[in-house]
């Protein structure tokens, strides 16, 4: 007690000494500056993002304001933008652009002819199984069914449940069927969304609002593997969340659980595990992540967007997996895309919760709008009833047996490709792929050279970074006779060619991947990506300024 009293007196005397003989306005100025500086420093240090990370961003922002640097960057970005636009024009194969409404409407046949010509654009033969992911199933009979179902429901909107109760019933049945597949209990619930990213955004929104209401958290963070889908980062940008990414084990490519536990704070609103992850197709230890969730009373989301409609049938197909769904105590939500291995048309996914208390926080409700009380379950207000109906039709058309048979063929093919690639010199397979994705890299040559060589042969694969790699996502399209063997043959032959000069650098558009990884200023990579996205909306300007009869530019 005496020590504290003496310390207080010492501090007081020191403060008195500082302000002695100071004019009143100086005392006010010093005090105000000290208080504001302390508040700023406290706010700076307590932010979720690390000091080093924020300092690096500030440094690069400052450097880019130097006129010479700014001019150099602007010039290079201009060249890149032009390259992207030229690529888009080339991909249009000389077809004219329709940039104004035609004065006279086209006939139905003219429109269908245009649609067919547009859909023929592109060099990759996806119907022949030359594409990684993207198209997961193609059968003219299924296309005919979904076209008919979509057409009949194309003008329905579940926002107006009193007008279209049948479409709402279909959505409820899709959610319940999916929840039962993932062994959800009586309280399991969810909604349909337009895709995996929206499902992830909805889970983040639900847990953010749940944590705010139940735990008073105002600066929320998410703890997840670095391999978790970038849709979580998009959710964080939209919802003002901080993402803590955890490294993965180099051998297994599964999340480092010790590091994950260390990253948990009182502001953590959710833990994430992938089943499987997008880059490598390996699974995180969902049971271990769920134990952390139970220990710290934090919801656990299992992202099964990519392979959800494979993993739930793998045991029936003869490929048992460690527990990953609602049977694992602590798993509170699961996302699974029906438009991937569920084979439904694009624009459909399901987000599931173990209990309704979480889903309620997903909903958005406005009570004081002059237009009335407004509520919606997901991002969109109006939603495409046709997609819901087509998804519902696809699920009940395949049934358990149909999906099990498809899963067996897909996983059999993936395992066959994996075994073949493990026998090849010069490359290695990342981790132990669990489902349908096989990722591979090289310690001998630049792996993007192999990606470029295969692209020239008509194979469209996915490039990875940190470390450099490539993956193929095996779909039903690859199960057709001869496709897997042709892929392995082409990979083997291209590796043999590359190994004749393994030190040669990658050239062409693939070189940008290596450059992007080497840039310490990640905002520049973001600028590259934004330019590419902008290029997809490019239309050439009118030369003559006159409109053609069909509305296209002459």
C-alpha positions in Angstrom: 0.0 0.0 0.0 2.8 2.4 0.9 4.6 1.5 -2.3 1.6 2.4 -4.4 1.1 5.7 -2.4 4.7 6.7 -2.9 4.6 5.8 -6.6 1.5 8.0 -7.0 3.2 10.9 -5.3 6.3 10.4 -7.5 4.3 10.4 -10.7 2.3 13.5 -9.6 5.4 15.4 -8.8 6.9 14.5 -12.2 3.7 15.7 -14.0 3.8 18.9 -12.0 7.4 19.4 -13.0 6.5 19.0 -16.7 3.7 21.6 -16.6 5.4 24.0 -14.2 5.6 27.6 -15.6 3.6 26.5 -18.7 0.9 28.8 -20.0 -2.7 27.4 -19.7 -3.1 27.0 -23.5 0.1 25.0 -23.6 -1.1 22.7 -20.8 -4.4 22.1 -22.7 -2.5 21.4 -26.0 0.0 19.0 -24.4 -2.8 17.2 -22.5 -5.0 16.9 -25.6 -2.2 15.7 -27.8 -1.1 13.1 -25.2 -4.7 11.8 -24.8 -5.4 11.6 -28.5 -2.0 10.0 -29.1 -2.6 7.4 -26.5 -6.1 6.6 -27.9 -4.6 6.3 -31.4 -1.8 4.0 -30.2 -4.3 1.8 -28.2 -6.6 1.5 -31.3 -3.6 0.8 -33.5 -2.3 -2.0 -31.3 -5.6 -3.6 -30.6 -6.7 -4.1 -34.2 -7.1 -7.7 -35.3 -4.7 -7.4 -38.2 -1.0 -7.6 -37.2 1.2 -4.5 -36.9 3.7 -5.9 -39.4 1.1 -6.6 -42.0 -0.4 -3.1 -41.6 3.0 -1.5 -41.7 3.9 -3.3 -44.9 0.6 -2.1 -46.5 1.3 1.5 -45.4 4.8 1.3 -46.7 3.8 0.2 -50.2 0.9 2.7 -50.3 3.4 5.4 -49.6 6.0 4.2 -52.1 3.3 4.2 -54.9 2.6 7.9 -54.3 6.1 8.8 -55.5 5.5 10.3 -59.0 8.1 8.2 -60.8 6.8 4.9 -59.2 3.2 5.9 -59.9 3.9 6.7 -63.5 5.8 3.4 -64.0 3.0 1.4 -62.5 0.3 3.2 -64.5 2.2 2.5 -67.7 2.6 -1.2 -67.0 -1.0 -1.6 -65.9 -2.1 0.1 -69.1 -0.1 -2.4 -71.2 -1.6 -5.3 -69.2 -5.1 -3.9 -69.6 -4.6 -3.7 -73.4 -3.3 -7.3 -73.5 -6.4 -8.5 -71.6 -8.7 -6.6 -73.9 -7.0 -8.0 -77.0 -7.4 -11.5 -75.5 -11.1 -10.9 -75.1 -11.5 -9.7 -78.6 -9.6 -12.7 -79.9 -11.9 -15.0 -78.0 -14.9 -13.5 -79.8 -13.6 -14.9 -83.1 -14.5 -11.8 -85.0 -18.2 -11.9 -84.1 -19.8 -8.4 -84.0 -20.8 -7.0 -80.6 -24.4 -6.0 -80.0 -24.1 -2.7 -78.1 -27.4 -1.1 -78.8 -30.9 -2.4 -78.7 -32.0 -3.4 -82.3 -34.7 -1.2 -83.7 -36.6 -4.3 -84.8 -36.7 -7.3 -82.5 -35.2 -10.5 -83.7 -37.2 -13.6 -84.5 -37.0 -16.6 -82.2 -34.9 -18.5 -84.7 -32.5 -15.7 -85.2 -32.0 -15.4 -81.4 -31.4 -19.2 -81.1 -28.9 -19.1 -83.9 -27.0 -16.3 -82.1 -27.1 -18.2 -78.8 -25.6 -21.2 -80.5 -22.9 -19.2 -82.1 -22.0 -17.5 -78.8 -21.9 -20.8 -77.0 -19.5 -22.2 -79.6 -16.9 -19.6 -78.7 -13.8 -20.9 -76.8 -11.1 -23.3 -77.6 -11.5 -25.9 -74.7 -13.6 -29.0 -75.5 -15.3 -29.3 -72.2 -17.8 -31.9 -73.4 -14.8 -34.2 -74.0 -13.6 -33.9 -70.4 -10.7 -31.6 -71.1 -11.5 -29.1 -68.3 -10.7 -29.2 -64.6 -13.9 -28.7 -62.7 -16.2 -26.0 -64.2 -18.6 -28.5 -65.8 -19.3 -31.5 -63.5 -21.8 -33.4 -65.6 -23.3 -33.3 -69.1 -26.0 -35.5 -70.4 -28.5 -34.3 -73.1 -31.3 -36.1 -71.4 -30.7 -34.3 -68.1 -30.3 -31.0 -69.9 -33.6 -31.5 -71.6 -35.3 -32.3 -68.3 -33.8 -29.3 -66.5 -34.6 -27.0 -69.4 -38.2 -28.0 -69.3 -38.5 -27.7 -65.5 -36.6 -24.4 -65.5 -38.8 -23.1 -68.3 -42.0 -23.9 -66.4 -40.7 -22.2 -63.3 -38.7 -19.5 -64.9 -41.0 -16.6 -63.9 -41.6 -17.8 -60.3 -40.1 -16.0 -57.3 -40.0 -17.5 -53.8 -39.8 -14.0 -52.4 -43.6 -14.0 -52.9 -44.3 -17.2 -51.0 -48.1 -16.6 -51.1 -48.1 -16.5 -54.9 -45.6 -19.4 -55.4 -45.9 -21.8 -52.5 -44.9 -24.7 -54.7 -41.5 -23.3 -55.4 -41.0 -22.6 -51.7 -42.0 -26.3 -51.0 -39.3 -27.4 -53.5 -36.7 -25.3 -51.8 -37.6 -26.7 -48.4 -37.4 -30.2 -49.7 -34.0 -29.6 -51.3 -32.7 -28.3 -47.9 -34.2 -31.2 -45.9 -32.9 -33.9 -48.3 -29.4 -32.3 -48.1 -29.6 -32.0 -44.3 -30.5 -35.6 -44.0 -27.6 -36.7 -46.3 -25.3 -34.8 -43.9 -26.9 -36.6 -40.9 -28.6 -33.5 -39.5 -31.0 -33.9 -36.6 -34.6 -32.7 -36.3 -33.4 -29.1 -35.7 -31.1 -29.1 -38.8 -32.1 -26.4 -41.2 -30.8 -24.1 -43.9 -31.6 -22.3 -47.2 -30.6 -22.5 -50.8 -28.3 -19.9 -52.2 -26.9 -19.0 -55.7 -23.6 -20.7 -55.1 -20.8 -21.6 -52.7 -19.6 -18.1 -52.2 -23.1 -16.9 -51.1 -23.4 -19.9 -48.8 -20.1 -18.9 -47.1 -21.2 -15.3 -46.9 -24.4 -16.3 -45.3 -22.6 -18.5 -42.7 -20.3 -15.6 -41.8 -23.2 -13.2 -41.6 -25.1 -15.6 -39.3 -22.2 -16.1 -36.9 -21.3 -12.5 -36.9 -24.8 -11.4 -35.8 -25.1 -14.4 -33.4 -21.8 -13.4 -31.7 -22.9 -9.8 -31.5 -26.3 -10.7 -29.9 -25.1 -13.5 -27.6 -21.6 -12.6 -26.7 -21.4 -8.8 -27.4 -18.6 -9.2 -29.9 -18.0 -6.0 -32.0 -14.6 -6.8 -33.6 -15.2 -10.3 -34.9 -12.6 -12.6 -36.4 -12.6 -15.9 -38.3 -9.9 -18.5 -37.8 -9.4 -20.8 -40.8 -6.8 -22.7 -42.8 -4.9 -20.7 -45.4 -6.4 -23.3 -47.9 -10.0 -22.3 -47.0 -11.9 -20.9 -50.0 -11.4 -17.3 -50.8 -15.2 -16.8 -50.5 -14.5 -16.4 -46.8 -12.2 -13.5 -47.6 -15.0 -12.0 -49.7 -17.4 -12.4 -46.8 -14.9 -10.7 -44.6 -14.6 -7.7 -46.9 -18.4 -7.4 -47.2 -19.1 -7.9 -43.5 -16.2 -6.1 -41.9 -14.6 -9.3 -40.4 -11.0 -10.1 -39.8 -9.6 -13.3 -41.1 -6.8 -15.2 -39.4 -5.3 -17.7 -41.8 -3.5 -20.7 -40.3 -0.7 -22.5 -42.2 -1.1 -26.1 -43.2 1.2 -29.1 -42.6 3.6 -29.3 -45.7 3.2 -33.1 -45.9 -0.5 -33.5 -45.3 -1.7 -30.0 -46.5 -4.2 -30.2 -43.6 -4.5 -27.3 -41.1 -2.0 -27.0 -38.3 -4.2 -27.5 -35.3 -1.8 -26.1 -32.7 -1.5 -22.9 -34.7 -5.2 -22.8 -35.1 -5.8 -23.0 -31.3 -3.2 -20.3 -30.7 -5.0 -18.0 -33.0 -8.3 -18.2 -31.2 -9.3 -15.1 -29.2 -12.3 -13.8 -27.3 -13.4 -12.2 -30.6 -13.4 -15.4 -32.7 -16.8 -16.0 -34.0 -16.2 -19.2 -36.1 -13.7 -21.9 -37.0 -13.5 -23.3 -40.5 -12.5 -26.6 -41.9 -12.6 -27.9 -45.5 -13.9 -31.2 -46.6 -12.1 -31.2 -49.0 -10.1 -28.0 -49.6 -10.0 -26.4 -53.1 -6.2 -26.3 -53.8 -5.2 -29.8 -52.9 -8.4 -31.8 -52.4 -7.2 -32.9 -49.0 -9.4 -32.9 -45.9 -8.8 -31.0 -42.6 -9.3 -32.9 -39.4 -12.9 -31.9 -38.8 -13.2 -33.9 -35.5 -10.1 -32.1 -34.1 -11.4 -28.7 -35.2 -14.8 -29.5 -33.7 -13.1 -30.3 -30.4 -11.6 -26.8 -30.4 -15.1 -25.4 -31.1 -16.5 -27.2 -28.1 -13.6 -26.3 -25.9 -13.9 -22.5 -26.6 -17.7 -22.5 -27.4 -17.2 -21.3 -31.0 -19.3 -22.4 -34.0 -17.5 -24.6 -36.5 -18.3 -24.4 -40.2 -17.4 -27.3 -42.6 -16.9 -26.0 -46.1 -18.0 -28.9 -48.4 -18.9 -26.6 -51.3 -16.6 -28.3 -53.7 -16.9 -32.0 -52.8 -20.0 -32.1 -50.6 -22.0 -34.2 -53.1 -19.1 -36.6 -53.3 -18.1 -37.1 -49.7 -21.7 -37.9 -48.5 -21.8 -40.9 -51.0 -18.2 -42.1 -50.7 -18.9 -44.6 -47.9 -21.7 -46.2 -50.0 -19.3 -46.1 -53.0 -16.6 -48.1 -51.0 -14.4 -45.2 -49.9 -15.1 -44.4 -46.2 -13.8 -41.1 -44.8 -13.3 -39.8 -41.3 -16.4 -38.2 -39.8 -17.0 -34.7 -41.2 -20.7 -33.9 -40.9 -23.4 -33.2 -38.2 -22.5 -36.5 -36.6 -19.4 -34.7 -35.3 -20.4 -32.9 -32.1 -19.4 -29.2 -32.5 -20.0 -28.9 -36.3 -22.7 -26.3 -36.5 -22.9 -25.5 -40.2 -22.1 -27.1 -43.6 -22.1 -25.7 -47.1 -22.5 -27.9 -50.2 -22.9 -26.9 -53.8 -25.7 -28.7 -55.6 -24.4 -27.2 -58.9 -21.1 -29.1 -58.7 -21.3 -32.8 -57.9 -25.0 -32.5 -57.3 -25.1 -32.0 -61.1 -27.8 -29.3 -60.9 -27.7 -26.2 -63.2 -25.4 -23.4 -62.2 -26.6 -21.0 -59.6 -27.5 -23.4 -56.7 -26.0 -24.3 -53.3 -27.2 -25.2 -49.9 -26.1 -23.7 -46.5 -27.1 -25.9 -43.5 -27.1 -25.3 -39.8 -27.4 -27.7 -36.9 -29.9 -25.5 -35.1 -32.4 -22.9 -36.1 -30.8 -20.3 -33.6 -28.0 -19.9 -36.1 -30.1 -19.6 -39.2 -32.3 -16.9 -37.7 -29.3 -14.6 -37.7 -28.7 -15.3 -41.4 -32.0 -13.7 -42.3 -32.3 -9.9 -43.0 -35.4 -8.1 -41.8 -36.4 -4.5 -42.1 -39.4 -3.5 -40.0 -39.7 0.3 -40.4 -39.8 0.6 -44.2 -42.8 2.6 -45.7 -43.1 -0.3 -48.2 -44.0 -2.7 -45.4 -42.1 -5.2 -43.3 -39.4 -6.8 -45.5 -37.6 -10.0 -44.9 -35.3 -12.3 -47.0 -33.4 -15.4 -46.1 -30.2 -14.7 -48.1 -28.4 -12.0 -50.1 -31.0 -11.7 -52.9 -34.5 -10.5 -52.5 -36.1 -11.9 -55.6 -34.7 -15.3 -56.4 -34.9 -17.5 -59.5 -37.5 -20.1 -58.9 -36.4 -21.9 -62.0 -33.0 -22.7 -60.5 -34.7 -24.1 -57.4 -37.1 -26.2 -59.4 -34.3 -27.5 -61.7 -32.2 -28.4 -58.7 -35.1 -30.2 -57.0 -35.7 -32.1 -60.2 -32.0 -33.1 -60.5 -31.8 -34.5 -57.0 -34.8 -36.7 -57.2 -33.9 -37.8 -60.7 -30.5 -39.2 -59.6 -31.5 -40.5 -56.2 -29.1 -42.3 -53.8 -28.2 -45.0 -56.3 -27.5 -42.6 -59.1 -25.3 -40.3 -57.0 -23.5 -43.3 -55.5 -22.7 -44.8 -58.9 -21.5 -41.4 -60.1 -19.3 -40.9 -57.0 -17.7 -44.3 -57.5 -16.8 -43.6 -61.1 -15.4 -40.2 -60.2 -13.3 -41.3 -57.3 -12.2 -44.4 -59.1 -11.0 -42.2 -61.9 -9.3 -39.7 -59.6 -7.4 -42.5 -57.8 -6.4 -43.9 -61.1 -5.0 -40.5 -62.2 -3.3 -40.0 -58.9 -1.5 -43.4 -59.0 -0.4 -42.7 -62.5 1.1 -39.3 -61.6 2.9 -40.6 -58.6 5.0 -42.9 -61.0 6.2 -39.9 -63.1 9.7 -38.5 -62.7 10.0 -34.7 -62.0 6.7 -34.1 -60.3 5.1 -34.9 -56.9 1.5 -35.0 -55.6 0.5 -32.7 -52.8 -0.7 -34.6 -49.7 -3.2 -37.4 -49.8 -6.1 -36.4 -52.0 -9.4 -37.4 -50.4 -11.9 -37.1 -53.2 -11.6 -35.8 -56.7 -8.9 -33.2 -56.8 -5.2 -34.1 -57.5 -2.7 -31.3 -57.1 0.9 -31.6 -58.3 4.1 -29.6 -58.3 7.8 -30.0 -59.2 11.1 -29.5 -57.5 12.9 -30.0 -60.8 11.3 -27.5 -63.2 8.7 -24.6 -63.2 5.4 -26.4 -62.9 3.7 -23.7 -64.9 5.6 -24.9 -68.0 3.7 -28.2 -67.7 0.5 -26.3 -67.3 1.2 -24.2 -70.4 2.2 -27.3 -72.4 -1.0 -29.1 -71.4 -3.1 -26.0 -72.2 -1.6 -26.0 -75.7 -2.9 -29.6 -76.0 -6.4 -28.5 -75.0 -6.4 -29.3 -71.3 -7.6 -26.5 -69.0 -6.2 -27.0 -65.5 -6.1 -24.8 -62.4 -2.9 -23.0 -61.3 -2.0 -22.8 -57.6 0.4 -20.5 -55.7 2.4 -20.5 -52.5 3.8 -23.0 -53.4 3.5 -23.2 -57.2 1.3 -26.0 -58.3 -1.4 -27.2 -60.7 -4.5 -29.3 -60.0 -7.0 -31.2 -61.9 -10.5 -31.5 -60.5 -11.9 -34.8 -61.8 -15.6 -34.7 -62.8 -18.0 -37.1 -64.3 -16.8 -35.9 -67.7 -13.4 -37.5 -67.0 -14.9 -40.9 -66.3 -15.6 -41.5 -70.0 -13.5 -44.1 -71.7 -10.0 -43.1 -72.6 -10.1 -39.6 -71.1 -8.0 -40.4 -68.0 -5.5 -42.4 -70.0 -5.1 -39.6 -72.6 -4.5 -37.1 -69.8 -1.8 -39.3 -68.2 -0.2 -39.9 -71.6 -0.1 -36.2 -72.3 1.3 -35.3 -68.9 4.0 -38.0 -69.2 5.0 -36.9 -72.7 5.2 -33.2 -71.8 7.3 -33.9 -68.7 9.7 -35.9 -70.8 10.0 -32.9 -73.2 10.4 -30.4 -70.3 13.1 -32.5 -68.6 15.3 -32.0 -71.7 15.9 -28.5 -70.4 14.4 -28.3 -66.9 16.0 -24.9 -66.1 14.2 -23.1 -68.9 11.8 -20.3 -67.5 8.1 -20.4 -68.3 7.0 -18.1 -71.1 3.8 -16.5 -72.3 0.7 -15.8 -70.1 1.7 -18.5 -67.6 4.7 -16.4 -66.6 2.4 -14.0 -64.9 1.7 -16.5 -62.2 5.4 -16.7 -61.2 5.7 -12.9 -61.3 2.6 -12.5 -59.2 4.0 -14.7 -56.5 7.3 -12.8 -56.4 5.7 -9.4 -55.8 5.9 -8.3 -52.2 3.2 -5.7 -52.7 0.1 -7.9 -53.0 -2.1 -4.9 -53.9 -0.4 -4.9 -57.4 -1.6 -8.5 -57.9 -5.0 -7.2 -56.9 -4.7 -4.5 -59.6 -3.8 -7.1 -62.2 -6.9 -9.2 -61.2 -9.2 -6.2 -61.4 -8.0 -5.3 -64.9 -8.7 -8.9 -66.0 -12.2 -8.7 -64.6 -12.8 -5.4 -66.3 -11.7 -6.9 -69.6 -14.5 -9.4 -69.4 -16.9 -6.5 -69.7 -15.0 -5.0 -72.6 -16.9 -4.0 -75.8 -15.1 -2.2 -78.6 -16.1 1.4 -79.3 -18.0 2.2 -82.5 -15.8 3.3 -85.4 -18.4 4.8 -87.6 -20.8 5.7 -84.9 -23.6 4.1 -86.9 -25.7 1.2 -85.7 -26.3 -1.8 -87.8 -29.8 -3.1 -88.3 -29.4 -5.8 -85.7 -28.0 -3.4 -83.1 -24.3 -4.5 -83.5 -21.4 -2.1 -84.2 -20.4 -2.1 -87.9 
